[in-house]
């Protein structure tokens, strides 16, 4: 096990904690596809539920933090752009609901 950790550059408890954060973030980010798939199967058409965008946003933010800690420019650049897009979609969904009802609605994850 020690050799595996060393291979991945994990040589302290802090690095191990960040590895766990990174794995959690990637899991959360990946779950968005399962949510989208299950929602589409249920509706019998392609849909993107609100939860997809929330998992994208929180998974992306956590992956961005992990990338910043690890100083990995590919993760940093990829997630920074994605986080903006995910947040913007949540805002657009919120505005759409407000426009349809004439009142502000609470954001639904």
C-alpha positions in Angstrom: 0.0 0.0 0.0 2.9 2.4 0.8 4.3 1.9 -2.7 1.0 2.8 -4.3 0.8 6.0 -2.2 4.3 7.0 -3.0 3.7 6.3 -6.7 0.8 8.8 -6.6 2.9 11.4 -4.7 1.2 10.8 -1.4 3.8 11.2 1.3 1.9 12.8 4.2 -1.4 12.6 6.0 -2.4 15.9 4.4 -1.8 14.5 0.9 -3.8 11.4 1.8 -6.7 13.6 3.0 -6.6 15.6 -0.3 -6.6 12.3 -2.2 -9.7 11.3 -0.4 -11.3 14.7 -1.1 -10.3 14.3 -4.8 -11.8 10.8 -5.0 -15.0 12.0 -3.3 -15.2 14.9 -5.7 -14.7 12.7 -8.7 -17.4 10.3 -7.4 -19.8 13.2 -7.0 -19.0 14.6 -10.4 -19.5 11.1 -12.0 -22.9 10.6 -10.2 -24.4 13.4 -12.3 -24.3 11.1 -15.3 -26.1 8.3 -13.4 -28.7 10.8 -12.3 -29.2 12.1 -15.8 -29.4 8.5 -17.2 -31.9 7.4 -14.6 -34.0 10.5 -15.1 -34.0 10.0 -18.9 -35.0 6.3 -18.5 -37.9 7.3 -16.2 -39.1 10.0 -18.7 -38.4 7.8 -21.8 -36.6 10.8 -23.3 -33.4 12.7 -22.8 -33.7 15.1 -19.8 -31.2 16.9 -17.6 -32.6 17.2 -14.1 -31.7 20.0 -11.7 -29.7 17.6 -9.6 -27.3 17.1 -12.6 -26.3 20.8 -12.4 -26.0 20.7 -8.6 -23.7 17.6 -8.7 -21.8 19.2 -11.5 -21.3 22.5 -9.5 -20.3 20.9 -6.2 -18.2 18.2 -7.8 -16.5 20.7 -10.0 -15.8 23.1 -7.1 -14.3 20.3 -5.1 -12.3 19.0 -8.0 -11.1 22.6 -8.6 -10.0 22.8 -5.0 -8.2 19.5 -5.4 -6.5 20.7 -8.6 -5.4 23.9 -6.9 -3.9 21.9 -4.0 -2.1 19.5 -6.3 -1.1 22.4 -8.7 -2.5 20.5 -11.7 -3.2 23.0 -14.5 -5.3 20.6 -16.5 -7.8 20.1 -13.6 -7.7 23.8 -12.7 -8.4 25.0 -16.2 -11.0 22.4 -17.0 -12.9 22.8 -13.8 -12.7 26.6 -13.6 -14.5 26.9 -16.9 -17.0 24.1 -16.0 -17.9 25.7 -12.7 -18.9 28.9 -14.5 -21.1 27.0 -16.9 -22.8 24.9 -14.1 -23.5 28.0 -12.0 -24.9 29.8 -15.1 -27.3 26.9 -15.8 -28.5 26.9 -12.3 -29.2 30.7 -12.5 -31.0 30.2 -15.9 -33.2 27.4 -14.4 -34.0 29.7 -11.4 -34.9 32.6 -13.7 -37.0 30.3 -16.0 -39.1 29.2 -13.0 -39.5 32.7 -11.8 -40.6 33.9 -15.2 -43.1 31.0 -15.5 -44.7 31.7 -12.1 -44.2 35.4 -11.8 -42.5 34.8 -8.5 -39.1 33.7 -7.2 -38.9 30.1 -6.3 -36.4 28.4 -4.0 -33.6 26.7 -6.0 -34.2 22.9 -6.0 -31.2 20.6 -6.1 
